Amino acid sequence: MNPITEPFFSLLWAGAATTRSGGKEPVELNPGDVVYVAPETKHWHGAAPDSDFAHIAVMNVVDGASNEWLEPVEAEYDALRCIDEAAKSM
């Protein structure tokens, strides 16, 4: 998980992904989807359970801009994968 000091846009180029920002519910992404993350907002993104993904990230580079990596999100990410797999088996 990481916050950034400048606005951040991400365009999902290929595959499928999941993103979460600002403590909101996770959102599924498909090719062509665009995500906006406001400055100083914690966020993460990763491939959907059954897919790889590629994205283009755009951030304004200014003096003092930064990207700080915070706590790992594997447990949250793995939990989403388990929910997805359970839903598919129903």
Secondary structure by P-SEA (a helix, b strand, c coil): ccccccbbbbbbcccccccccccccbbbbcccbbbbbcccccccccccccccbbbbbbbbbcccccccccccaaaaaaaaaaaaaaaaac
